[in-house]
Amino acid sequence: MNGDARNLRLRVTRREQPDVDRLLEWVLNIAEVRHRAYLNGEPDPYGLPRPDLAERSDGGDDGTA
């Protein structure tokens, strides 16, 4: 098992600056897949709960950043 565990290690690349373009692409792709599933009446592909938009009556800004 020790030999197998060695092969399963993740490789980490450290950068001075994050790759914002790649991160943005990931976020938009996740949002698109979730939206398509919602429109098709399918469960969330990532197992996340649907947002309860009716509960927010304060105009949408909850003060979190």
N, C-alpha and C positions, 0 to 999 in steps of 0.2 A: 504494500500500500504506500510506503514511503516514496517509492519511485514514481507511482502514479500521481501523488500529491505534488511532486516536483514539476511534473509536466502540465499541471493545471494552473500554475501561477499566472497571474495577469501581468502583462507588460505595461509599464507606466512610462509615459513621456512627460517630462516637465518642461514647461515653456514659461518664458518671461511674461508674455501676453497670451490670454486665451484666444482661441480661434473663434471669434464672435460670429463670423459668417457660417461656420459649420454648426455652431450651437443654435443659431437662428433657424437654419434649415431643419434641424432635428425638431425644434419646438413647433414650427409651422407644419411639418409632416405629421406629427402626433395630433395636432389640432385638426388637421384635415381628415385624418382617418377616424377620429372620434366623431367629427361632425357628420361624415358620411354614414357611419353606423347609426347615429341618432336619427338622421333623415330616413333611413331604411327601416327604422323600428327595431334594430338589432341591439344586443347588449354592448356595453362599452368594451372594446377589444383589450383595454388595459385593466379592466376590472375596477375602474374608478366610478364613484357615484355620480349621477347626473346633478348638475348644479340646480339648486332650487331658487330660481330667479324671482318667483312670486314673493318670497320671504323678504327680499330687499326692497324697502319702500323709501329709503333715504336718498335716492338719486343715484346710487351705484358706487359712491366713493366710501369705502370702509376705513380709510385712513391708513391702510397698510402699504408698505412700499416694497 
